[in-house]
Amino acid sequence: MTTPPQTILLLGPTGQTGLPLLQQLLTANHHVRAIARSPQKLPPETHQHPNLSLTHANLLDLTDPHLATLTNNCHAVVSTLGHTLTFKGLFAQPRQLCTDATRRLCNAIISNAIQSHHPASPTKFILMNTVGVPDPALSETRTPFDRALLFTLRHTLPPHRDNETAAAYLRNEIGPNHPHIQYCIVRPDSLINAAPSPYTLTASPTTTIIQGRPTTRTNVAHFIRQLIENPTLWHQYQSQSPVITNRNP
């Protein structure tokens, strides 16, 4: 069973995972609200799609009332935000892009629910994260090298720390029993651009960080769309941090 077309708020719609997700959502006839700093990067047929409502802005520059308007009546909010792999993207501000965006959007969802006399079902919040961020609830096993590498990344690479704190916000501040928000943290392994293919979902990483398994970005987009559309799948992964990788040949 799948849900009928819904209203989705998407962050990062021009990114390498956000764009295929946006296109899949529009093809499935969902109504998508998207926030983009550079909407001109969208293909013309996507930019002009009648089901797409674009906000040309840096999300962190939007006011709280504007974010409340964008999240109002959304079935799901999806963040595919990330830091660009340049010196500026890795070390310049905003260093807490993913965390601040997650916190502010959750606050907007909660504000809408409190002000509504008849709040709808909880909003799904799907955070695209990384396999390098552990799930503390699972006591995941890491090799000594991986533990040392993650410690180094945590203290030297702001985007990694940002990914950790964004996930921690959902786990600790929202939690599994929030009345207005349900979340899922999607953890891809080594992202690549390739054609869609079968993929595997596991609770925890199955490889070391250096020997990660490839994960096609369109597969990540497909899984996120399925989380939005399939209530059974959502029930399975709600409040979880599934790891997605391409299936071995």
C-alpha positions, 0 to 999 in steps of 0.5 A: 500500500502506498500513500496518495500524492502528498506535499513534500518539502525538499532541501538540497534539490539541486544536489547530486542526490536531491535532484534525482529525488526531486525528479522521482517525487514529481514523476510520482505526482507529489507536490514539492516545495523546494528551497534552493540557493541556485535554482538555475541549476535545475534542468528546465523541464524540472524547474518548470514542472507544475507540481514544483514550488521553488523558494530561491534562498539560503535556508538559514536566511529565511525567517521562522514565519517563512519556514513555518509557511513552507512546512505547513501541511507537509506530509514529509520534510527531506534534507539532502543538504551537505557541504561542498567538497571545496576548502570553503565548503569544508571549513567556512561558515555555515559549519553547522548547516545540516544541524541548524537546518534540521533544528529550525525546520523541526521547530517550524513543524512543532510551531505549526502543530501547536497553533493548529486546532486539529493537528494532522498526523506527525510529519515525517522528517528524513535526514540524509546522513552518512555511514560515518556517523554511528548509531549509539543505540546499536553499539556498532562495532568499529575497527581500531583504525575506524575509531581513530579516523572518526575521532580525527574527522570529528575534531578536524573536519566541520562537515563530519561533526555537523552530520553527527550533531544533526543526527544527534538532534533528531535522536535526542531532542525529537526522539521516537515518541514525539507527538508531531515529528517522526524521523528516519536517518538514512546512512549511505555508504560510498556515494557514486553516480550510476544507473539505478540498481538493486540495493541492500538495507542493513541496520549497521555498516557492514564494511570499514570506512576505507573499504566502503561499498558503493551506493548509487545516489539514485538508489538513495533517492528511491529509498527516500521516496519509498519511505515517504510513500510506503507506510509499512516501510516507514513503520519499519525504519521510523526512528532508525538509521538504516545503512543503504548500499548497492547489492553485491552482483 
